[in-house]
Amino acid sequence: MKNIDNYNFNDKKVLVRVDFNVPLNEKFEITDTTRIDAAIPTIKKILSGGGSVILMSHLGRPKQGPEEKFSLKHIVPYLSKQIGVSVKFADDCIGDSAKKMAAGLQGGEVLLLENLRFYKEEAKGDEAFAKKLASLGDVYMNDAFGTAHRAHASTAVIAKFFPEDKMFGYIMENELKNIDKVLHETKRPFTAILGGAKVSGKIEIVNNLMNKVDNLIIGGGMMFTFIHAMGGSVGKSLIEDELFEVALHIVEGAKQMGVNLYLPVDTIIADKFENDANKKVSDVKTIPEDWMGLDIGPESIKKFTEVIENSSTILWNGPMGVFEMDNFANGTKAIAEAVARATEKGAFSLIGGGDSVAAINKYGLKDKVSYVSTGGGAMLEYIEGKELPGVKAIIG
Ligand code: AMP
């Protein structure tokens, strides 16, 4: 199969779908450049192979047509600096001027197209729109893992116009390789750690992981739905009543599949949802009526870290408590550190989902885990076992 490392880019115009959906402040300055930085190796690889690059992306959620605050022109200076090439900008992603600019590109040059989502056809996966985009280049490359779970014009539909010349960029390749390593080349014991606010967003992940993992650790707000369903008193902690049956089903399923399910035995409770609330340790099943659990307790941390440190494959998604508040960040920090220690001992660790990634960065452990996925929703859907349209479009 053709890929970014074996393809001859000489004199080719390569249309690359990137994820430059970066946050901008009110002065239109980029406040987090991670997504742009991540795409630089892919762009440089094409340029050094003698090709030219046409970058296409979305930015934000424009409602109808062009809007200044969602214009990709704001990122041109930073992008040019990072690539080391003066990036040209087409103020419309299709139409005559984009066509002319694309046609005039020489090897080594880069053109950035204006926000794809200024056209509603993008998110609708409109084929005629995809065809217009496709007409700008000779090769299609998808390097936007963050939107790989969407069947949009530029992420999936466009690929059909390049039956012989389509491939992933380095970000996509890396994401898929690392998630596959966890799901399909698993060294045992395999431990999945799930946290975050709700059970509702995690049910399919649990179902797909159940026949793969040896240990399943559940913390965060979602633990209280389980504890309550199993007869505990959880006070004012976060619960989802409609999911009690689902929670019990998961507990039962774990038993049947021989999966060790670890739920917290203790929790840090607070008398209000604030960092300076009164707090104390409580048994997780006997939380007083007016209190709420905002973190896992010391006994739970001890048990969880022991399981994590004895694992060879680790998947972590979701914080153990309200880690944005320093007084309830202990559990999340301890788990992040345990994952780092396990990695040091040889385990493969994959961290995914916005909040666990934020936690790993907050504690300076990014380089101490095996892989941090930037995929968000796409990563979760891939772990759920779903086929991603952006992946399918390339590998057919
Ligand atoms: P999610 O998007 O489902 O991964 O949830 C992440 C959010 O869950 C974070 O903002 C945490 O503050 C929140 N969270 C974690 N533990 C709790 C808890 N015990 N009670 C309420 N929210 C929590």
Residues whose N, C-alpha, C, O or C-beta is under 5 A from the ligand:
A	BS01	AMP	G195 G196 A197 K198 G220 G221 L238 G293 L294 D295 G318 P319 M320 G321 V322 F323 D355
